[in-house]
Amino acid sequence: MEFLIFLICLIILIFFIYWGIYNYLVEVKNNVSTAYANIDVQLKKRYDLIPNLVNSVREYMKYEKETLEKLISLRTKAVSNKTQSGERLALDKEISQTIGSLMVSVENYPDLKANKNFLHLQETLNEVELNISASRRTFNSYVKQYNNAIEMFPNIYVAQTLNLQKAKFFEALVEEKKVPNIEELFNKN
């Protein structure tokens, strides 16, 4: 009788150990999947956000450049000896309007928006790259934890019954190891 009770307790103990190991292995396997998905989220953010930021900075630079070039051109025409007095008045009016719009920009944004846009672009690029790097480190940490879990005793027996295979660590592709060429993005039409 005692032997039967001992055997039943042993079977129950083995069941609970198996159950605990099974749940642990499922958890670490899901951590690997989640960490991999987080890398995808960060990469999508990079691919969606950076070109949009570059385009907005480029458009604002274009506006500022056009305004300044227009102002310089108008000034050059106004001081030219070839300009007649009637044209000079029209040019002076246009210069005043251009300066007025530029001054409104400067008053509203004393640091000039392009500088803020560049700083924001730089900060965002840095943040996105740091987030991608952190996601990859987290993924590799979970892969290590998972691989250790399925290879250690007694987990290895449960892992074999579940047909769990070792996960591969994240390794950057050759293209991803290259530094992004931001200048190329600015030069796109």
HUNOR-V891880 format. One record per residue. N is the residue number from 1. RES is the residue in one small letter. PSI is psi in whole degrees, -180 to 180 (999 if undefined). BURIAL is 1 if it has 9 or more other C-alpha atoms within 8 Angstrom, else 0. D_CENTER is the distance of its C-alpha to the mean C-alpha in Angstrom with 1 decimal. Layout:
BEGIN
n:N res:RES psi:PSI burial:BURIAL d_center:D_CENTER
n:N res:RES psi:PSI burial:BURIAL d_center:D_CENTER
END
This chain:
BEGIN
n:1 res:m psi:-45 burial:0 d_center:65.7
n:2 res:e psi:-37 burial:0 d_center:63.8
n:3 res:f psi:-39 burial:0 d_center:62.4
n:4 res:l psi:-43 burial:0 d_center:61.3
n:5 res:i psi:-43 burial:0 d_center:59.5
n:6 res:f psi:-43 burial:0 d_center:58.0
n:7 res:l psi:-43 burial:0 d_center:56.8
n:8 res:i psi:-44 burial:0 d_center:55.3
n:9 res:c psi:-40 burial:0 d_center:53.5
n:10 res:l psi:-43 burial:0 d_center:52.2
n:11 res:i psi:-43 burial:0 d_center:51.0
n:12 res:i psi:-42 burial:0 d_center:49.3
n:13 res:l psi:-46 burial:0 d_center:47.7
n:14 res:i psi:-41 burial:0 d_center:46.4
n:15 res:f psi:-47 burial:0 d_center:45.1
n:16 res:f psi:-37 burial:0 d_center:43.2
n:17 res:i psi:-47 burial:0 d_center:41.8
n:18 res:y psi:-46 burial:1 d_center:40.7
n:19 res:w psi:-45 burial:0 d_center:39.2
n:20 res:g psi:-45 burial:0 d_center:37.3
n:21 res:i psi:-44 burial:1 d_center:36.1
n:22 res:y psi:-49 burial:1 d_center:35.1
n:23 res:n psi:-40 burial:0 d_center:33.1
n:24 res:y psi:-45 burial:0 d_center:31.4
n:25 res:l psi:-39 burial:1 d_center:30.5
n:26 res:v psi:-42 burial:0 d_center:29.2
n:27 res:e psi:-48 burial:0 d_center:27.0
n:28 res:v psi:-32 burial:1 d_center:25.6
n:29 res:k psi:-44 burial:1 d_center:25.1
n:30 res:n psi:-33 burial:0 d_center:23.2
n:31 res:n psi:-40 burial:1 d_center:21.0
n:32 res:v psi:-46 burial:1 d_center:20.1
n:33 res:s psi:-43 burial:0 d_center:19.3
n:34 res:t psi:-44 burial:0 d_center:17.2
n:35 res:a psi:-38 burial:1 d_center:15.2
n:36 res:y psi:-42 burial:1 d_center:14.8
n:37 res:a psi:-35 burial:0 d_center:13.7
n:38 res:n psi:-34 burial:1 d_center:11.0
n:39 res:i psi:-44 burial:1 d_center:9.6
n:40 res:d psi:-41 burial:0 d_center:10.0
n:41 res:v psi:-46 burial:0 d_center:8.3
n:42 res:q psi:-39 burial:1 d_center:4.9
n:43 res:l psi:-40 burial:1 d_center:5.9
n:44 res:k psi:-41 burial:0 d_center:7.2
n:45 res:k psi:-44 burial:1 d_center:4.7
n:46 res:r psi:-49 burial:1 d_center:3.7
n:47 res:y psi:-31 burial:0 d_center:7.5
n:48 res:d psi:-43 burial:0 d_center:8.5
n:49 res:l psi:-47 burial:0 d_center:7.2
n:50 res:i psi:-50 burial:1 d_center:7.7
n:51 res:p psi:-36 burial:1 d_center:11.2
n:52 res:n psi:-42 burial:0 d_center:12.2
n:53 res:l psi:-45 burial:1 d_center:11.6
n:54 res:v psi:-42 burial:1 d_center:13.4
n:55 res:n psi:-40 burial:1 d_center:16.1
n:56 res:s psi:-40 burial:0 d_center:16.7
n:57 res:v psi:-44 burial:1 d_center:17.2
n:58 res:r psi:-43 burial:1 d_center:19.3
n:59 res:e psi:-42 burial:0 d_center:21.3
n:60 res:y psi:-40 burial:1 d_center:22.1
n:61 res:m psi:-40 burial:1 d_center:23.0
n:62 res:k psi:-43 burial:0 d_center:25.2
n:63 res:y psi:-49 burial:0 d_center:26.9
n:64 res:e psi:-43 burial:1 d_center:27.6
n:65 res:k psi:-46 burial:0 d_center:28.7
n:66 res:e psi:-41 burial:0 d_center:30.9
n:67 res:t psi:-47 burial:1 d_center:32.4
n:68 res:l psi:-41 burial:0 d_center:33.1
n:69 res:e psi:-39 burial:0 d_center:34.5
n:70 res:k psi:-44 burial:1 d_center:36.6
n:71 res:l psi:-45 burial:1 d_center:37.9
n:72 res:i psi:-43 burial:0 d_center:38.8
n:73 res:s psi:-46 burial:0 d_center:40.5
n:74 res:l psi:-42 burial:1 d_center:42.5
n:75 res:r psi:-44 burial:1 d_center:43.6
n:76 res:t psi:-44 burial:0 d_center:44.7
n:77 res:k psi:-40 burial:1 d_center:46.7
n:78 res:a psi:-36 burial:1 d_center:48.2
n:79 res:v psi:-6 burial:0 d_center:49.5
n:80 res:s psi:144 burial:0 d_center:50.7
n:81 res:n psi:-17 burial:0 d_center:54.4
n:82 res:k psi:-15 burial:0 d_center:54.2
n:83 res:t psi:131 burial:1 d_center:53.0
n:84 res:q psi:163 burial:0 d_center:55.8
n:85 res:s psi:-37 burial:0 d_center:56.1
n:86 res:g psi:-40 burial:0 d_center:55.3
n:87 res:e psi:-35 burial:1 d_center:52.0
n:88 res:r psi:-39 burial:1 d_center:51.3
n:89 res:l psi:-43 burial:0 d_center:51.5
n:90 res:a psi:-42 burial:0 d_center:49.2
n:91 res:l psi:-41 burial:1 d_center:46.8
n:92 res:d psi:-41 burial:1 d_center:47.2
n:93 res:k psi:-44 burial:0 d_center:46.3
n:94 res:e psi:-40 burial:1 d_center:43.2
n:95 res:i psi:-45 burial:1 d_center:42.2
n:96 res:s psi:-43 burial:0 d_center:42.8
n:97 res:q psi:-43 burial:0 d_center:40.6
n:98 res:t psi:-45 burial:1 d_center:37.8
n:99 res:i psi:-40 burial:1 d_center:38.1
n:100 res:g psi:-46 burial:0 d_center:38.3
n:101 res:s psi:-36 burial:0 d_center:35.0
n:102 res:l psi:-41 burial:1 d_center:33.4
n:103 res:m psi:-37 burial:0 d_center:35.0
n:104 res:v psi:-43 burial:0 d_center:33.7
n:105 res:s psi:-45 burial:1 d_center:30.2
n:106 res:v psi:-39 burial:1 d_center:31.0
n:107 res:e psi:-43 burial:0 d_center:32.7
n:108 res:n psi:-32 burial:0 d_center:29.9
n:109 res:y psi:79 burial:0 d_center:27.2
n:110 res:p psi:-28 burial:0 d_center:29.0
n:111 res:d psi:4 burial:0 d_center:26.1
n:112 res:l psi:130 burial:1 d_center:25.5
n:113 res:k psi:-36 burial:0 d_center:22.5
n:114 res:a psi:-41 burial:1 d_center:21.3
n:115 res:n psi:-44 burial:0 d_center:21.0
n:116 res:k psi:-41 burial:1 d_center:19.0
n:117 res:n psi:-42 burial:1 d_center:16.8
n:118 res:f psi:-44 burial:1 d_center:16.3
n:119 res:l psi:-42 burial:0 d_center:15.7
n:120 res:h psi:-43 burial:0 d_center:13.2
n:121 res:l psi:-47 burial:1 d_center:11.4
n:122 res:q psi:-45 burial:0 d_center:11.8
n:123 res:e psi:-42 burial:0 d_center:10.7
n:124 res:t psi:-43 burial:1 d_center:7.5
n:125 res:l psi:-45 burial:1 d_center:6.8
n:126 res:n psi:-45 burial:0 d_center:8.2
n:127 res:e psi:-45 burial:0 d_center:6.6
n:128 res:v psi:-45 burial:1 d_center:2.9
n:129 res:e psi:-39 burial:1 d_center:5.6
n:130 res:l psi:-40 burial:0 d_center:7.8
n:131 res:n psi:-40 burial:1 d_center:6.3
n:132 res:i psi:-45 burial:1 d_center:6.3
n:133 res:s psi:-44 burial:0 d_center:9.6
n:134 res:a psi:-40 burial:0 d_center:10.8
n:135 res:s psi:-39 burial:1 d_center:10.5
n:136 res:r psi:-41 burial:1 d_center:12.3
n:137 res:r psi:-43 burial:0 d_center:14.8
n:138 res:t psi:-44 burial:1 d_center:15.5
n:139 res:f psi:-50 burial:1 d_center:16.0
n:140 res:n psi:-34 burial:1 d_center:18.4
n:141 res:s psi:-44 burial:0 d_center:20.1
n:142 res:y psi:-35 burial:1 d_center:20.9
n:143 res:v psi:-44 burial:1 d_center:22.0
n:144 res:k psi:-46 burial:1 d_center:24.4
n:145 res:q psi:-44 burial:1 d_center:25.7
n:146 res:y psi:-50 burial:1 d_center:26.3
n:147 res:n psi:-41 burial:1 d_center:28.0
n:148 res:n psi:-42 burial:0 d_center:30.1
n:149 res:a psi:-40 burial:1 d_center:31.0
n:150 res:i psi:-10 burial:1 d_center:32.3
n:151 res:e psi:-11 burial:1 d_center:34.2
n:152 res:m psi:151 burial:0 d_center:36.0
n:153 res:f psi:138 burial:0 d_center:39.4
n:154 res:p psi:4 burial:0 d_center:40.2
n:155 res:n psi:-30 burial:1 d_center:36.8
n:156 res:i psi:-35 burial:1 d_center:37.3
n:157 res:y psi:-40 burial:0 d_center:40.1
n:158 res:v psi:-42 burial:1 d_center:38.2
n:159 res:a psi:-38 burial:1 d_center:35.2
n:160 res:q psi:-39 burial:0 d_center:37.7
n:161 res:t psi:-28 burial:0 d_center:39.2
n:162 res:l psi:-2 burial:0 d_center:35.8
n:163 res:n psi:42 burial:0 d_center:35.1
n:164 res:l psi:133 burial:0 d_center:31.8
n:165 res:q psi:156 burial:0 d_center:30.5
n:166 res:k psi:142 burial:0 d_center:28.4
n:167 res:a psi:154 burial:0 d_center:24.7
n:168 res:k psi:143 burial:0 d_center:23.0
n:169 res:f psi:155 burial:0 d_center:20.5
n:170 res:f psi:130 burial:0 d_center:17.2
n:171 res:e psi:128 burial:0 d_center:17.7
n:172 res:a psi:142 burial:0 d_center:15.3
n:173 res:l psi:161 burial:0 d_center:16.7
n:174 res:v psi:-42 burial:0 d_center:18.4
n:175 res:e psi:-36 burial:0 d_center:16.1
n:176 res:e psi:-20 burial:0 d_center:12.9
n:177 res:k psi:-17 burial:0 d_center:15.1
n:178 res:k psi:145 burial:0 d_center:15.5
n:179 res:v psi:131 burial:0 d_center:13.9
n:180 res:p psi:137 burial:0 d_center:12.2
n:181 res:n psi:92 burial:0 d_center:15.1
n:182 res:i psi:-35 burial:0 d_center:14.1
n:183 res:e psi:-38 burial:0 d_center:17.8
n:184 res:e psi:-39 burial:0 d_center:18.1
n:185 res:l psi:-38 burial:1 d_center:15.8
n:186 res:f psi:-30 burial:1 d_center:18.1
n:187 res:n psi:-6 burial:0 d_center:21.2
n:188 res:k psi:144 burial:0 d_center:20.6
n:189 res:n psi:999 burial:0 d_center:23.2
END
